[in-house]
Amino acid sequence: MPLREEDIQLGKCYKTKGPENYKVIGLTRGIVTYQTWTSPLRINVGVKQFADAVYKEVACPK
């Protein structure tokens, strides 16, 4: 079950339905900027699309 848009928070990490995990590094006016745990690239997407792609919060790596 996807998360709600209100559940997405800056600095938190989320599990996707696939093998990737995402860390939210920016959240501004409905746009989420995130990185996968395996890549330094930053990706921007709408908060609704991001919330639909993740299903739970997970602990971020140290």
CHARMM-style PDB file with segment names, atoms N, HN, CA, C and O in Angstrom:
ATOM      1  N   MET     1       0.854  -1.179   0.000  1.00  0.00      PROA
ATOM      2  CA  MET     1       0.000   0.000   0.000  1.00  0.00      PROA
ATOM      3  C   MET     1       0.902   1.245   0.000  1.00  0.00      PROA
ATOM      4  O   MET     1       1.774   1.377   0.859  1.00  0.00      PROA
ATOM      5  N   PRO     2       0.696   2.150  -0.954  1.00  0.00      PROA
ATOM      6  CA  PRO     2       1.528   3.357  -0.996  1.00  0.00      PROA
ATOM      7  C   PRO     2       1.291   4.251   0.221  1.00  0.00      PROA
ATOM      8  O   PRO     2       0.240   4.201   0.860  1.00  0.00      PROA
ATOM      9  N   LEU     3       2.279   5.052   0.514  1.00  0.00      PROA
ATOM     10  HN  LEU     3       3.133   5.093  -0.005  1.00  0.00      PROA
ATOM     11  CA  LEU     3       2.147   6.017   1.606  1.00  0.00      PROA
ATOM     12  C   LEU     3       1.311   7.211   1.145  1.00  0.00      PROA
ATOM     13  O   LEU     3       1.131   7.438  -0.052  1.00  0.00      PROA
ATOM     14  N   ARG     4       0.813   7.953   2.105  1.00  0.00      PROA
ATOM     15  HN  ARG     4       0.959   7.768   3.077  1.00  0.00      PROA
ATOM     16  CA  ARG     4       0.103   9.198   1.797  1.00  0.00      PROA
ATOM     17  C   ARG     4       1.138  10.296   1.578  1.00  0.00      PROA
ATOM     18  O   ARG     4       2.259  10.216   2.081  1.00  0.00      PROA
ATOM     19  N   GLU     5       0.757  11.307   0.832  1.00  0.00      PROA
ATOM     20  HN  GLU     5      -0.153  11.372   0.423  1.00  0.00      PROA
ATOM     21  CA  GLU     5       1.658  12.434   0.567  1.00  0.00      PROA
ATOM     22  C   GLU     5       2.109  13.091   1.864  1.00  0.00      PROA
ATOM     23  O   GLU     5       3.251  13.540   1.965  1.00  0.00      PROA
ATOM     24  N   GLU     6       1.224  13.152   2.860  1.00  0.00      PROA
ATOM     25  HN  GLU     6       0.297  12.787   2.778  1.00  0.00      PROA
ATOM     26  CA  GLU     6       1.547  13.793   4.140  1.00  0.00      PROA
ATOM     27  C   GLU     6       2.601  13.010   4.927  1.00  0.00      PROA
ATOM     28  O   GLU     6       3.242  13.562   5.821  1.00  0.00      PROA
ATOM     29  N   ASP     7       2.782  11.729   4.599  1.00  0.00      PROA
ATOM     30  HN  ASP     7       2.261  11.281   3.873  1.00  0.00      PROA
ATOM     31  CA  ASP     7       3.741  10.885   5.319  1.00  0.00      PROA
ATOM     32  C   ASP     7       5.186  11.116   4.875  1.00  0.00      PROA
ATOM     33  O   ASP     7       6.111  10.733   5.591  1.00  0.00      PROA
ATOM     34  N   ILE     8       5.396  11.728   3.726  1.00  0.00      PROA
ATOM     35  HN  ILE     8       4.644  12.040   3.145  1.00  0.00      PROA
ATOM     36  CA  ILE     8       6.737  11.937   3.194  1.00  0.00      PROA
ATOM     37  C   ILE     8       7.385  13.096   3.941  1.00  0.00      PROA
ATOM     38  O   ILE     8       6.825  14.191   4.002  1.00  0.00      PROA
ATOM     39  N   GLN     9       8.577  12.854   4.515  1.00  0.00      PROA
ATOM     40  HN  GLN     9       9.032  11.965   4.465  1.00  0.00      PROA
ATOM     41  CA  GLN     9       9.261  13.865   5.316  1.00  0.00      PROA
ATOM     42  C   GLN     9      10.720  13.994   4.914  1.00  0.00      PROA
ATOM     43  O   GLN     9      11.363  13.018   4.529  1.00  0.00      PROA
ATOM     44  N   LEU    10      11.226  15.205   5.009  1.00  0.00      PROA
ATOM     45  HN  LEU    10      10.704  15.998   5.321  1.00  0.00      PROA
ATOM     46  CA  LEU    10      12.617  15.511   4.711  1.00  0.00      PROA
ATOM     47  C   LEU    10      13.553  14.734   5.637  1.00  0.00      PROA
ATOM     48  O   LEU    10      13.324  14.664   6.845  1.00  0.00      PROA
ATOM     49  N   GLY    11      14.608  14.150   5.065  1.00  0.00      PROA
ATOM     50  HN  GLY    11      14.794  14.207   4.084  1.00  0.00      PROA
ATOM     51  CA  GLY    11      15.608  13.429   5.848  1.00  0.00      PROA
ATOM     52  C   GLY    11      15.262  11.992   6.151  1.00  0.00      PROA
ATOM     53  O   GLY    11      16.081  11.280   6.731  1.00  0.00      PROA
ATOM     54  N   LYS    12      14.081  11.540   5.783  1.00  0.00      PROA
ATOM     55  HN  LYS    12      13.415  12.119   5.312  1.00  0.00      PROA
ATOM     56  CA  LYS    12      13.660  10.157   6.048  1.00  0.00      PROA
ATOM     57  C   LYS    12      13.987   9.275   4.853  1.00  0.00      PROA
ATOM     58  O   LYS    12      14.181   9.768   3.742  1.00  0.00      PROA
ATOM     59  N   CYS    13      14.046   7.963   5.085  1.00  0.00      PROA
ATOM     60  HN  CYS    13      13.888   7.562   5.987  1.00  0.00      PROA
ATOM     61  CA  CYS    13      14.309   6.982   4.039  1.00  0.00      PROA
ATOM     62  C   CYS    13      13.090   6.083   3.866  1.00  0.00      PROA
ATOM     63  O   CYS    13      12.351   5.812   4.813  1.00  0.00      PROA
ATOM     64  N   TYR    14      12.902   5.630   2.627  1.00  0.00      PROA
ATOM     65  HN  TYR    14      13.502   5.850   1.858  1.00  0.00      PROA
ATOM     66  CA  TYR    14      11.706   4.861   2.294  1.00  0.00      PROA
ATOM     67  C   TYR    14      12.060   3.672   1.418  1.00  0.00      PROA
ATOM     68  O   TYR    14      12.969   3.738   0.591  1.00  0.00      PROA
ATOM     69  N   LYS    15      11.326   2.583   1.615  1.00  0.00      PROA
ATOM     70  HN  LYS    15      10.587   2.530   2.287  1.00  0.00      PROA
ATOM     71  CA  LYS    15      11.484   1.346   0.849  1.00  0.00      PROA
ATOM     72  C   LYS    15      10.551   1.387  -0.352  1.00  0.00      PROA
ATOM     73  O   LYS    15       9.386   1.766  -0.229  1.00  0.00      PROA
ATOM     74  N   THR    16      11.070   0.995  -1.520  1.00  0.00      PROA
ATOM     75  HN  THR    16      12.016   0.688  -1.620  1.00  0.00      PROA
ATOM     76  CA  THR    16      10.252   0.899  -2.727  1.00  0.00      PROA
ATOM     77  C   THR    16       9.782  -0.536  -2.899  1.00  0.00      PROA
ATOM     78  O   THR    16      10.176  -1.425  -2.145  1.00  0.00      PROA
ATOM     79  N   LYS    17       8.953  -0.747  -3.882  1.00  0.00      PROA
ATOM     80  HN  LYS    17       8.634  -0.024  -4.495  1.00  0.00      PROA
ATOM     81  CA  LYS    17       8.496  -2.099  -4.193  1.00  0.00      PROA
ATOM     82  C   LYS    17       9.600  -2.912  -4.861  1.00  0.00      PROA
ATOM     83  O   LYS    17       9.536  -4.141  -4.884  1.00  0.00      PROA
ATOM     84  N   GLY    18      10.607  -2.241  -5.402  1.00  0.00      PROA
ATOM     85  HN  GLY    18      10.659  -1.242  -5.383  1.00  0.00      PROA
ATOM     86  CA  GLY    18      11.742  -2.908  -6.034  1.00  0.00      PROA
ATOM     87  C   GLY    18      12.916  -3.022  -5.075  1.00  0.00      PROA
ATOM     88  O   GLY    18      12.732  -2.973  -3.859  1.00  0.00      PROA
ATOM     89  N   PRO    19      14.128  -3.174  -5.614  1.00  0.00      PROA
ATOM     90  CA  PRO    19      15.297  -3.377  -4.758  1.00  0.00      PROA
ATOM     91  C   PRO    19      15.879  -2.094  -4.162  1.00  0.00      PROA
ATOM     92  O   PRO    19      16.770  -2.170  -3.315  1.00  0.00      PROA
ATOM     93  N   GLU    20      15.406  -0.927  -4.577  1.00  0.00      PROA
ATOM     94  HN  GLU    20      14.682  -0.866  -5.265  1.00  0.00      PROA
ATOM     95  CA  GLU    20      15.990   0.337  -4.142  1.00  0.00      PROA
ATOM     96  C   GLU    20      15.345   0.889  -2.874  1.00  0.00      PROA
ATOM     97  O   GLU    20      14.190   0.601  -2.559  1.00  0.00      PROA
ATOM     98  N   ASN    21      16.123   1.686  -2.166  1.00  0.00      PROA
ATOM     99  HN  ASN    21      17.061   1.920  -2.422  1.00  0.00      PROA
ATOM    100  CA  ASN    21      15.631   2.498  -1.061  1.00  0.00      PROA
ATOM    101  C   ASN    21      15.956   3.944  -1.398  1.00  0.00      PROA
ATOM    102  O   ASN    21      16.968   4.218  -2.042  1.00  0.00      PROA
ATOM    103  N   TYR    22      15.105   4.872  -0.968  1.00  0.00      PROA
ATOM    104  HN  TYR    22      14.282   4.649  -0.445  1.00  0.00      PROA
ATOM    105  CA  TYR    22      15.273   6.284  -1.283  1.00  0.00      PROA
ATOM    106  C   TYR    22      15.436   7.102  -0.013  1.00  0.00      PROA
ATOM    107  O   TYR    22      14.831   6.800   1.016  1.00  0.00      PROA
ATOM    108  N   LYS    23      16.265   8.149  -0.095  1.00  0.00      PROA
ATOM    109  HN  LYS    23      16.757   8.394  -0.930  1.00  0.00      PROA
ATOM    110  CA  LYS    23      16.396   9.116   0.994  1.00  0.00      PROA
ATOM    111  C   LYS    23      15.932  10.478   0.476  1.00  0.00      PROA
ATOM    112  O   LYS    23      16.410  10.956  -0.553  1.00  0.00      PROA
ATOM    113  N   VAL    24      14.999  11.094   1.196  1.00  0.00      PROA
ATOM    114  HN  VAL    24      14.610  10.706   2.032  1.00  0.00      PROA
ATOM    115  CA  VAL    24      14.483  12.407   0.819  1.00  0.00      PROA
ATOM    116  C   VAL    24      15.481  13.461   1.285  1.00  0.00      PROA
ATOM    117  O   VAL    24      15.763  13.576   2.477  1.00  0.00      PROA
ATOM    118  N   ILE    25      16.018  14.233   0.329  1.00  0.00      PROA
ATOM    119  HN  ILE    25      15.790  14.139  -0.640  1.00  0.00      PROA
ATOM    120  CA  ILE    25      17.010  15.258   0.664  1.00  0.00      PROA
ATOM    121  C   ILE    25      16.476  16.666   0.429  1.00  0.00      PROA
ATOM    122  O   ILE    25      17.147  17.652   0.730  1.00  0.00      PROA
ATOM    123  N   GLY    26      15.264  16.751  -0.111  1.00  0.00      PROA
ATOM    124  HN  GLY    26      14.719  15.949  -0.356  1.00  0.00      PROA
ATOM    125  CA  GLY    26      14.628  18.049  -0.321  1.00  0.00      PROA
ATOM    126  C   GLY    26      13.125  17.869  -0.471  1.00  0.00      PROA
ATOM    127  O   GLY    26      12.665  16.878  -1.038  1.00  0.00      PROA
ATOM    128  N   LEU    27      12.365  18.828   0.038  1.00  0.00      PROA
ATOM    129  HN  LEU    27      12.738  19.633   0.499  1.00  0.00      PROA
ATOM    130  CA  LEU    27      10.910  18.777  -0.058  1.00  0.00      PROA
ATOM    131  C   LEU    27      10.412  20.218  -0.098  1.00  0.00      PROA
ATOM    132  O   LEU    27      10.326  20.888   0.931  1.00  0.00      PROA
ATOM    133  N   THR    28      10.083  20.686  -1.314  1.00  0.00      PROA
ATOM    134  HN  THR    28      10.153  20.141  -2.150  1.00  0.00      PROA
ATOM    135  CA  THR    28       9.708  22.076  -1.500  1.00  0.00      PROA
ATOM    136  C   THR    28       8.510  22.190  -2.426  1.00  0.00      PROA
ATOM    137  O   THR    28       8.557  21.717  -3.561  1.00  0.00      PROA
ATOM    138  N   ARG    29       7.447  22.806  -1.959  1.00  0.00      PROA
ATOM    139  HN  ARG    29       7.409  23.190  -1.036  1.00  0.00      PROA
ATOM    140  CA  ARG    29       6.262  23.101  -2.765  1.00  0.00      PROA
ATOM    141  C   ARG    29       5.786  21.904  -3.596  1.00  0.00      PROA
ATOM    142  O   ARG    29       5.517  22.039  -4.789  1.00  0.00      PROA
ATOM    143  N   GLY    30       5.688  20.758  -2.970  1.00  0.00      PROA
ATOM    144  HN  GLY    30       5.908  20.649  -2.000  1.00  0.00      PROA
ATOM    145  CA  GLY    30       5.165  19.582  -3.645  1.00  0.00      PROA
ATOM    146  C   GLY    30       6.164  18.825  -4.506  1.00  0.00      PROA
ATOM    147  O   GLY    30       5.788  17.885  -5.207  1.00  0.00      PROA
ATOM    148  N   ILE    31       7.438  19.222  -4.463  1.00  0.00      PROA
ATOM    149  HN  ILE    31       7.743  19.985  -3.894  1.00  0.00      PROA
ATOM    150  CA  ILE    31       8.482  18.526  -5.217  1.00  0.00      PROA
ATOM    151  C   ILE    31       9.433  17.842  -4.229  1.00  0.00      PROA
ATOM    152  O   ILE    31       9.967  18.474  -3.317  1.00  0.00      PROA
ATOM    153  N   VAL    32       9.628  16.551  -4.432  1.00  0.00      PROA
ATOM    154  HN  VAL    32       9.195  16.037  -5.173  1.00  0.00      PROA
ATOM    155  CA  VAL    32      10.545  15.769  -3.600  1.00  0.00      PROA
ATOM    156  C   VAL    32      11.862  15.609  -4.356  1.00  0.00      PROA
ATOM    157  O   VAL    32      11.868  15.219  -5.524  1.00  0.00      PROA
ATOM    158  N   THR    33      12.968  15.908  -3.693  1.00  0.00      PROA
ATOM    159  HN  THR    33      12.962  16.224  -2.744  1.00  0.00      PROA
ATOM    160  CA  THR    33      14.291  15.611  -4.223  1.00  0.00      PROA
ATOM    161  C   THR    33      14.834  14.455  -3.396  1.00  0.00      PROA
ATOM    162  O   THR    33      14.885  14.522  -2.168  1.00  0.00      PROA
ATOM    163  N   TYR    34      15.239  13.389  -4.088  1.00  0.00      PROA
ATOM    164  HN  TYR    34      15.198  13.334  -5.086  1.00  0.00      PROA
ATOM    165  CA  TYR    34      15.709  12.205  -3.360  1.00  0.00      PROA
ATOM    166  C   TYR    34      16.917  11.596  -4.048  1.00  0.00      PROA
ATOM    167  O   TYR    34      17.224  11.893  -5.203  1.00  0.00      PROA
ATOM    168  N   GLN    35      17.590  10.735  -3.299  1.00  0.00      PROA
ATOM    169  HN  GLN    35      17.341  10.494  -2.361  1.00  0.00      PROA
ATOM    170  CA  GLN    35      18.702   9.935  -3.816  1.00  0.00      PROA
ATOM    171  C   GLN    35      18.426   8.477  -3.484  1.00  0.00      PROA
ATOM    172  O   GLN    35      17.829   8.167  -2.453  1.00  0.00      PROA
ATOM    173  N   THR    36      18.867   7.583  -4.368  1.00  0.00      PROA
ATOM    174  HN  THR    36      19.352   7.835  -5.206  1.00  0.00      PROA
ATOM    175  CA  THR    36      18.848   6.172  -4.003  1.00  0.00      PROA
ATOM    176  C   THR    36      20.046   5.920  -3.103  1.00  0.00      PROA
ATOM    177  O   THR    36      20.990   6.710  -3.091  1.00  0.00      PROA
ATOM    178  N   TRP    37      20.019   4.847  -2.363  1.00  0.00      PROA
ATOM    179  HN  TRP    37      19.253   4.205  -2.373  1.00  0.00      PROA
ATOM    180  CA  TRP    37      21.129   4.539  -1.472  1.00  0.00      PROA
ATOM    181  C   TRP    37      22.381   4.174  -2.242  1.00  0.00      PROA
ATOM    182  O   TRP    37      23.477   4.209  -1.682  1.00  0.00      PROA
ATOM    183  N   THR    38      22.245   3.821  -3.524  1.00  0.00      PROA
ATOM    184  HN  THR    38      21.355   3.792  -3.978  1.00  0.00      PROA
ATOM    185  CA  THR    38      23.383   3.332  -4.299  1.00  0.00      PROA
ATOM    186  C   THR    38      23.932   4.349  -5.292  1.00  0.00      PROA
ATOM    187  O   THR    38      24.880   4.041  -6.014  1.00  0.00      PROA
ATOM    188  N   SER    39      23.359   5.559  -5.350  1.00  0.00      PROA
ATOM    189  HN  SER    39      22.589   5.809  -4.764  1.00  0.00      PROA
ATOM    190  CA  SER    39      23.786   6.535  -6.341  1.00  0.00      PROA
ATOM    191  C   SER    39      23.795   7.947  -5.745  1.00  0.00      PROA
ATOM    192  O   SER    39      22.921   8.290  -4.948  1.00  0.00      PROA
ATOM    193  N   PRO    40      24.778   8.761  -6.128  1.00  0.00      PROA
ATOM    194  CA  PRO    40      24.817  10.143  -5.635  1.00  0.00      PROA
ATOM    195  C   PRO    40      23.919  11.089  -6.442  1.00  0.00      PROA
ATOM    196  O   PRO    40      23.783  12.258  -6.080  1.00  0.00      PROA
ATOM    197  N   LEU    41      23.304  10.604  -7.530  1.00  0.00      PROA
ATOM    198  HN  LEU    41      23.414   9.655  -7.825  1.00  0.00      PROA
ATOM    199  CA  LEU    41      22.453  11.458  -8.350  1.00  0.00      PROA
ATOM    200  C   LEU    41      21.201  11.883  -7.596  1.00  0.00      PROA
ATOM    201  O   LEU    41      20.617  11.103  -6.845  1.00  0.00      PROA
ATOM    202  N   ARG    42      20.798  13.131  -7.809  1.00  0.00      PROA
ATOM    203  HN  ARG    42      21.273  13.765  -8.419  1.00  0.00      PROA
ATOM    204  CA  ARG    42      19.581  13.659  -7.190  1.00  0.00      PROA
ATOM    205  C   ARG    42      18.452  13.601  -8.210  1.00  0.00      PROA
ATOM    206  O   ARG    42      18.644  13.927  -9.381  1.00  0.00      PROA
ATOM    207  N   ILE    43      17.281  13.186  -7.761  1.00  0.00      PROA
ATOM    208  HN  ILE    43      17.124  12.921  -6.810  1.00  0.00      PROA
ATOM    209  CA  ILE    43      16.126  13.044  -8.641  1.00  0.00      PROA
ATOM    210  C   ILE    43      14.989  13.875  -8.066  1.00  0.00      PROA
ATOM    211  O   ILE    43      14.728  13.833  -6.864  1.00  0.00      PROA
ATOM    212  N   ASN    44      14.310  14.634  -8.933  1.00  0.00      PROA
ATOM    213  HN  ASN    44      14.522  14.667  -9.909  1.00  0.00      PROA
ATOM    214  CA  ASN    44      13.155  15.435  -8.529  1.00  0.00      PROA
ATOM    215  C   ASN    44      11.890  14.805  -9.088  1.00  0.00      PROA
ATOM    216  O   ASN    44      11.852  14.371 -10.239  1.00  0.00      PROA
ATOM    217  N   VAL    45      10.863  14.760  -8.261  1.00  0.00      PROA
ATOM    218  HN  VAL    45      10.894  15.113  -7.326  1.00  0.00      PROA
ATOM    219  CA  VAL    45       9.583  14.180  -8.664  1.00  0.00      PROA
ATOM    220  C   VAL    45       8.494  14.797  -7.793  1.00  0.00      PROA
ATOM    221  O   VAL    45       8.769  15.286  -6.698  1.00  0.00      PROA
ATOM    222  N   GLY    46       7.281  14.773  -8.274  1.00  0.00      PROA
ATOM    223  HN  GLY    46       7.057  14.376  -9.164  1.00  0.00      PROA
ATOM    224  CA  GLY    46       6.153  15.262  -7.487  1.00  0.00      PROA
ATOM    225  C   GLY    46       5.916  14.381  -6.273  1.00  0.00      PROA
ATOM    226  O   GLY    46       6.167  13.176  -6.310  1.00  0.00      PROA
ATOM    227  N   VAL    47       5.433  14.984  -5.202  1.00  0.00      PROA
ATOM    228  HN  VAL    47       5.229  15.962  -5.172  1.00  0.00      PROA
ATOM    229  CA  VAL    47       5.243  14.236  -3.949  1.00  0.00      PROA
ATOM    230  C   VAL    47       4.229  13.105  -4.119  1.00  0.00      PROA
ATOM    231  O   VAL    47       4.387  12.055  -3.496  1.00  0.00      PROA
ATOM    232  N   LYS    48       3.199  13.285  -4.939  1.00  0.00      PROA
ATOM    233  HN  LYS    48       3.070  14.138  -5.445  1.00  0.00      PROA
ATOM    234  CA  LYS    48       2.214  12.220  -5.150  1.00  0.00      PROA
ATOM    235  C   LYS    48       2.866  11.022  -5.829  1.00  0.00      PROA
ATOM    236  O   LYS    48       2.651   9.882  -5.419  1.00  0.00      PROA
ATOM    237  N   GLN    49       3.658  11.273  -6.862  1.00  0.00      PROA
ATOM    238  HN  GLN    49       3.833  12.199  -7.196  1.00  0.00      PROA
ATOM    239  CA  GLN    49       4.337  10.188  -7.565  1.00  0.00      PROA
ATOM    240  C   GLN    49       5.320   9.474  -6.641  1.00  0.00      PROA
ATOM    241  O   GLN    49       5.418   8.247  -6.672  1.00  0.00      PROA
ATOM    242  N   PHE    50       6.049  10.232  -5.818  1.00  0.00      PROA
ATOM    243  HN  PHE    50       5.969  11.229  -5.793  1.00  0.00      PROA
ATOM    244  CA  PHE    50       6.982   9.628  -4.866  1.00  0.00      PROA
ATOM    245  C   PHE    50       6.234   8.761  -3.861  1.00  0.00      PROA
ATOM    246  O   PHE    50       6.637   7.630  -3.590  1.00  0.00      PROA
ATOM    247  N   ALA    51       5.150   9.288  -3.311  1.00  0.00      PROA
ATOM    248  HN  ALA    51       4.822  10.206  -3.531  1.00  0.00      PROA
ATOM    249  CA  ALA    51       4.366   8.535  -2.321  1.00  0.00      PROA
ATOM    250  C   ALA    51       3.804   7.252  -2.921  1.00  0.00      PROA
ATOM    251  O   ALA    51       3.709   6.240  -2.226  1.00  0.00      PROA
ATOM    252  N   ASP    52       3.432   7.277  -4.195  1.00  0.00      PROA
ATOM    253  HN  ASP    52       3.510   8.099  -4.759  1.00  0.00      PROA
ATOM    254  CA  ASP    52       2.916   6.080  -4.851  1.00  0.00      PROA
ATOM    255  C   ASP    52       4.008   5.027  -5.073  1.00  0.00      PROA
ATOM    256  O   ASP    52       3.706   3.839  -5.191  1.00  0.00      PROA
ATOM    257  N   ALA    53       5.270   5.456  -5.130  1.00  0.00      PROA
ATOM    258  HN  ALA    53       5.515   6.420  -5.034  1.00  0.00      PROA
ATOM    259  CA  ALA    53       6.383   4.531  -5.428  1.00  0.00      PROA
ATOM    260  C   ALA    53       6.963   3.866  -4.183  1.00  0.00      PROA
ATOM    261  O   ALA    53       7.679   2.871  -4.300  1.00  0.00      PROA
ATOM    262  N   VAL    54       6.672   4.392  -3.002  1.00  0.00      PROA
ATOM    263  HN  VAL    54       6.091   5.200  -2.907  1.00  0.00      PROA
ATOM    264  CA  VAL    54       7.227   3.831  -1.762  1.00  0.00      PROA
ATOM    265  C   VAL    54       6.093   3.274  -0.902  1.00  0.00      PROA
ATOM    266  O   VAL    54       4.937   3.670  -1.047  1.00  0.00      PROA
ATOM    267  N   TYR    55       6.442   2.344   0.001  1.00  0.00      PROA
ATOM    268  HN  TYR    55       7.381   2.021   0.120  1.00  0.00      PROA
ATOM    269  CA  TYR    55       5.377   1.761   0.811  1.00  0.00      PROA
ATOM    270  C   TYR    55       5.644   1.755   2.305  1.00  0.00      PROA
ATOM    271  O   TYR    55       4.730   1.483   3.084  1.00  0.00      PROA
ATOM    272  N   LYS    56       6.882   2.050   2.735  1.00  0.00      PROA
ATOM    273  HN  LYS    56       7.624   2.271   2.102  1.00  0.00      PROA
ATOM    274  CA  LYS    56       7.110   2.169   4.169  1.00  0.00      PROA
ATOM    275  C   LYS    56       8.390   2.942   4.445  1.00  0.00      PROA
ATOM    276  O   LYS    56       9.294   3.003   3.612  1.00  0.00      PROA
ATOM    277  N   GLU    57       8.444   3.530   5.633  1.00  0.00      PROA
ATOM    278  HN  GLU    57       7.710   3.481   6.310  1.00  0.00      PROA
ATOM    279  CA  GLU    57       9.650   4.230   6.084  1.00  0.00      PROA
ATOM    280  C   GLU    57      10.616   3.192   6.637  1.00  0.00      PROA
ATOM    281  O   GLU    57      10.204   2.247   7.311  1.00  0.00      PROA
ATOM    282  N   VAL    58      11.912   3.372   6.349  1.00  0.00      PROA
ATOM    283  HN  VAL    58      12.247   4.140   5.802  1.00  0.00      PROA
ATOM    284  CA  VAL    58      12.952   2.492   6.862  1.00  0.00      PROA
ATOM    285  C   VAL    58      14.053   3.352   7.480  1.00  0.00      PROA
ATOM    286  O   VAL    58      14.147   4.548   7.204  1.00  0.00      PROA
ATOM    287  N   ALA    59      14.878   2.735   8.311  1.00  0.00      PROA
ATOM    288  HN  ALA    59      14.802   1.764   8.535  1.00  0.00      PROA
ATOM    289  CA  ALA    59      15.991   3.459   8.920  1.00  0.00      PROA
ATOM    290  C   ALA    59      17.027   3.801   7.857  1.00  0.00      PROA
ATOM    291  O   ALA    59      17.375   2.961   7.027  1.00  0.00      PROA
ATOM    292  N   CYS    60      17.513   5.026   7.886  1.00  0.00      PROA
ATOM    293  HN  CYS    60      17.231   5.708   8.561  1.00  0.00      PROA
ATOM    294  CA  CYS    60      18.535   5.461   6.935  1.00  0.00      PROA
ATOM    295  C   CYS    60      19.889   4.873   7.332  1.00  0.00      PROA
ATOM    296  O   CYS    60      20.153   4.651   8.514  1.00  0.00      PROA
ATOM    297  N   PRO    61      20.752   4.621   6.329  1.00  0.00      PROA
ATOM    298  CA  PRO    61      22.091   4.135   6.663  1.00  0.00      PROA
ATOM    299  C   PRO    61      22.898   5.223   7.351  1.00  0.00      PROA
ATOM    300  O   PRO    61      22.671   6.411   7.125  1.00  0.00      PROA
ATOM    301  N   LYS    62      23.818   4.823   8.171  1.00  0.00      PROA
ATOM    302  HN  LYS    62      24.002   3.858   8.354  1.00  0.00      PROA
ATOM    303  CA  LYS    62      24.647   5.789   8.908  1.00  0.00      PROA
ATOM    304  C   LYS    62      25.830   6.204   8.087  1.00  0.00      PROA
ATOM    305  OT1 LYS    62      26.642   7.011   8.539  1.00  0.00      PROA
TER     306      LYS     62
END
